[in-house]
């Protein structure tokens, strides 16, 4: 009898502890984190969403996307992507997993280098590495300032703008190193293209 009472008591403690843990860790803590995020960092907490001038969601500042297509010359291009079957698939973030000596990768890089050089009117040897190689995630939203500046003449000509105006736009959207010493300066392609659309 004492053993049964002890078992029921232990079971009661276990049930109460489970309920308390569920309320604290499954409800209260997530609500507290959500509240802090919405209050202190609303943009980041909601996916760093980027909207066009009319309020339409056009993407996220953290996820790269393609600007290829019929009027590709009018836009700054992102770096290549190996995420998903057609690239830039946020649900299939990944690199190509091809090593630097893989013949398929070397062939793809040379093809991209020739295509970018032709589109931007530069020598193949002047094409920056980020114009021909995908990032580890395949979703890098940024390009190097050198790749952005290489595209200025093409974009300006396609939009009937002056090179200095488009170059100034690139300078405005160039982010310096984090904390002044981490990483390299970058240009967010989506934000640059939105500013370009407003300038046009």
Secondary structure as GFF3:
##gff-version 3
##sequence-region A 1 200
A	DSSP	alpha_helix	2	23	.	.	.	ID=ss1
A	DSSP	pi_helix	24	28	.	.	.	ID=ss2
A	DSSP	alpha_helix	29	40	.	.	.	ID=ss3
A	DSSP	alpha_helix	42	45	.	.	.	ID=ss4
A	DSSP	beta_strand	49	51	.	.	.	ID=ss5
A	DSSP	beta_strand	57	60	.	.	.	ID=ss6
A	DSSP	three_ten_helix	72	74	.	.	.	ID=ss7
A	DSSP	three_ten_helix	90	92	.	.	.	ID=ss8
A	DSSP	alpha_helix	103	120	.	.	.	ID=ss9
A	DSSP	three_ten_helix	124	126	.	.	.	ID=ss10
A	DSSP	three_ten_helix	129	131	.	.	.	ID=ss11
A	DSSP	beta_strand	142	143	.	.	.	ID=ss12
A	DSSP	alpha_helix	145	150	.	.	.	ID=ss13
A	DSSP	alpha_helix	152	159	.	.	.	ID=ss14
A	DSSP	alpha_helix	163	172	.	.	.	ID=ss15
A	DSSP	beta_strand	174	175	.	.	.	ID=ss16
A	DSSP	beta_strand	186	188	.	.	.	ID=ss17
A	DSSP	alpha_helix	189	199	.	.	.	ID=ss18
###
